[in-house]
Amino acid sequence: MDKRPRILIVDDETGPRESLKMVLKPFYDVFPANGRHDALTMLQATPVDLITLDLKMVDCHGTSLLKEIKSSCPNTQVIILTGYGTLKSAIEAIRCGAADYLLKPFQVTEILSVINRVITRPVVSGQMEAALHKLEQVTESHP
């Protein structure tokens, strides 16, 4: 049996964090974090596949935490969830390595769709690389 993907929800507001946890719990192993310190502590103890990250938190700005996360866990996918979205912050988040950027309040179907797409992206990418490698081997052995 395949293990369920692990998702870390980083948001300093209890309501949005718990709402997202309820939405994701049936499909994923979910770990909540109250801010920067909780998130970094959790990441040291538990590897995760994806992080949802609020931009505006009391103890830090989400973009600076995103940079820290990508520095220590470059393969971990991060989706920004914010109620204060701007084009400038979206561009900055994507440049810092965010896989996607969504506005709060989000639609349940939208967040599930985005998370599923982002989590499966590395798997699909790996499958494509393996197929290309096989194709190269075949074409090299048959000139």
Contacts in CASP RR format, 6 or more apart in sequence:
PFRMAT RR
TARGET T0000
AUTHOR 0000-0000-0000
METHOD contacts of the structure
MODEL  1
MDKRPRILIVDDETGPRESLKMVLKPFYDVFPANGRHDALTMLQATPVDL
ITLDLKMVDCHGTSLLKEIKSSCPNTQVIILTGYGTLKSAIEAIRCGAAD
YLLKPFQVTEILSVINRVITRPVVSGQMEAALHKLEQVTESHP
4 27 0 8 1.000
4 28 0 8 1.000
4 29 0 8 1.000
5 28 0 8 1.000
5 29 0 8 1.000
5 49 0 8 1.000
5 50 0 8 1.000
5 119 0 8 1.000
6 28 0 8 1.000
6 29 0 8 1.000
6 30 0 8 1.000
6 31 0 8 1.000
6 46 0 8 1.000
6 47 0 8 1.000
6 48 0 8 1.000
6 49 0 8 1.000
6 50 0 8 1.000
7 24 0 8 1.000
7 28 0 8 1.000
7 29 0 8 1.000
7 30 0 8 1.000
7 31 0 8 1.000
7 48 0 8 1.000
7 49 0 8 1.000
7 50 0 8 1.000
7 51 0 8 1.000
7 52 0 8 1.000
7 115 0 8 1.000
8 31 0 8 1.000
8 32 0 8 1.000
8 33 0 8 1.000
8 39 0 8 1.000
8 42 0 8 1.000
8 43 0 8 1.000
8 46 0 8 1.000
8 48 0 8 1.000
8 50 0 8 1.000
8 51 0 8 1.000
8 52 0 8 1.000
9 17 0 8 1.000
9 20 0 8 1.000
9 21 0 8 1.000
9 24 0 8 1.000
9 30 0 8 1.000
9 31 0 8 1.000
9 32 0 8 1.000
9 33 0 8 1.000
9 51 0 8 1.000
9 52 0 8 1.000
10 33 0 8 1.000
10 35 0 8 1.000
10 36 0 8 1.000
10 38 0 8 1.000
10 39 0 8 1.000
10 51 0 8 1.000
10 52 0 8 1.000
10 53 0 8 1.000
10 54 0 8 1.000
10 57 0 8 1.000
10 65 0 8 1.000
11 17 0 8 1.000
11 20 0 8 1.000
11 32 0 8 1.000
11 33 0 8 1.000
11 34 0 8 1.000
11 35 0 8 1.000
11 52 0 8 1.000
11 53 0 8 1.000
11 54 0 8 1.000
11 57 0 8 1.000
11 81 0 8 1.000
12 34 0 8 1.000
12 35 0 8 1.000
12 54 0 8 1.000
12 57 0 8 1.000
12 58 0 8 1.000
12 59 0 8 1.000
13 54 0 8 1.000
16 54 0 8 1.000
16 81 0 8 1.000
16 104 0 8 1.000
17 32 0 8 1.000
17 34 0 8 1.000
18 32 0 8 1.000
20 52 0 8 1.000
20 81 0 8 1.000
20 111 0 8 1.000
21 30 0 8 1.000
21 32 0 8 1.000
23 108 0 8 1.000
23 111 0 8 1.000
23 112 0 8 1.000
24 30 0 8 1.000
24 112 0 8 1.000
24 115 0 8 1.000
27 112 0 8 1.000
28 115 0 8 1.000
31 42 0 8 1.000
31 46 0 8 1.000
31 48 0 8 1.000
33 39 0 8 1.000
33 41 0 8 1.000
33 42 0 8 1.000
35 57 0 8 1.000
35 58 0 8 1.000
35 59 0 8 1.000
35 60 0 8 1.000
35 65 0 8 1.000
36 57 0 8 1.000
36 59 0 8 1.000
36 60 0 8 1.000
36 65 0 8 1.000
36 68 0 8 1.000
37 59 0 8 1.000
39 51 0 8 1.000
39 53 0 8 1.000
39 65 0 8 1.000
39 69 0 8 1.000
40 65 0 8 1.000
40 68 0 8 1.000
42 48 0 8 1.000
43 69 0 8 1.000
43 72 0 8 1.000
43 73 0 8 1.000
43 76 0 8 1.000
47 73 0 8 1.000
47 76 0 8 1.000
48 76 0 8 1.000
49 76 0 8 1.000
49 77 0 8 1.000
49 119 0 8 1.000
50 76 0 8 1.000
50 77 0 8 1.000
50 78 0 8 1.000
50 79 0 8 1.000
50 99 0 8 1.000
50 115 0 8 1.000
50 118 0 8 1.000
50 119 0 8 1.000
51 69 0 8 1.000
51 76 0 8 1.000
51 77 0 8 1.000
51 78 0 8 1.000
51 79 0 8 1.000
52 78 0 8 1.000
52 79 0 8 1.000
52 80 0 8 1.000
52 81 0 8 1.000
52 115 0 8 1.000
53 62 0 8 1.000
53 65 0 8 1.000
53 66 0 8 1.000
53 69 0 8 1.000
53 78 0 8 1.000
53 79 0 8 1.000
53 80 0 8 1.000
53 81 0 8 1.000
53 98 0 8 1.000
54 62 0 8 1.000
54 80 0 8 1.000
54 81 0 8 1.000
54 82 0 8 1.000
55 61 0 8 1.000
55 62 0 8 1.000
55 63 0 8 1.000
55 80 0 8 1.000
55 82 0 8 1.000
55 83 0 8 1.000
55 84 0 8 1.000
55 85 0 8 1.000
55 89 0 8 1.000
55 93 0 8 1.000
56 62 0 8 1.000
56 82 0 8 1.000
56 83 0 8 1.000
56 84 0 8 1.000
57 65 0 8 1.000
62 80 0 8 1.000
63 89 0 8 1.000
63 92 0 8 1.000
63 93 0 8 1.000
63 96 0 8 1.000
66 78 0 8 1.000
66 80 0 8 1.000
66 93 0 8 1.000
66 96 0 8 1.000
66 97 0 8 1.000
66 98 0 8 1.000
67 96 0 8 1.000
69 76 0 8 1.000
69 78 0 8 1.000
70 76 0 8 1.000
70 78 0 8 1.000
70 96 0 8 1.000
70 97 0 8 1.000
75 122 0 8 1.000
77 99 0 8 1.000
77 118 0 8 1.000
77 119 0 8 1.000
77 121 0 8 1.000
77 122 0 8 1.000
78 97 0 8 1.000
78 98 0 8 1.000
78 99 0 8 1.000
79 98 0 8 1.000
79 99 0 8 1.000
79 100 0 8 1.000
79 101 0 8 1.000
79 102 0 8 1.000
79 114 0 8 1.000
79 115 0 8 1.000
79 118 0 8 1.000
80 89 0 8 1.000
80 90 0 8 1.000
80 93 0 8 1.000
80 98 0 8 1.000
80 100 0 8 1.000
80 101 0 8 1.000
80 102 0 8 1.000
81 102 0 8 1.000
81 103 0 8 1.000
81 104 0 8 1.000
81 106 0 8 1.000
81 111 0 8 1.000
82 89 0 8 1.000
82 101 0 8 1.000
82 102 0 8 1.000
82 103 0 8 1.000
82 104 0 8 1.000
83 103 0 8 1.000
83 104 0 8 1.000
83 105 0 8 1.000
85 101 0 8 1.000
85 103 0 8 1.000
89 101 0 8 1.000
90 101 0 8 1.000
93 101 0 8 1.000
94 101 0 8 1.000
99 118 0 8 1.000
99 121 0 8 1.000
100 114 0 8 1.000
100 118 0 8 1.000
102 110 0 8 1.000
102 111 0 8 1.000
102 114 0 8 1.000
END
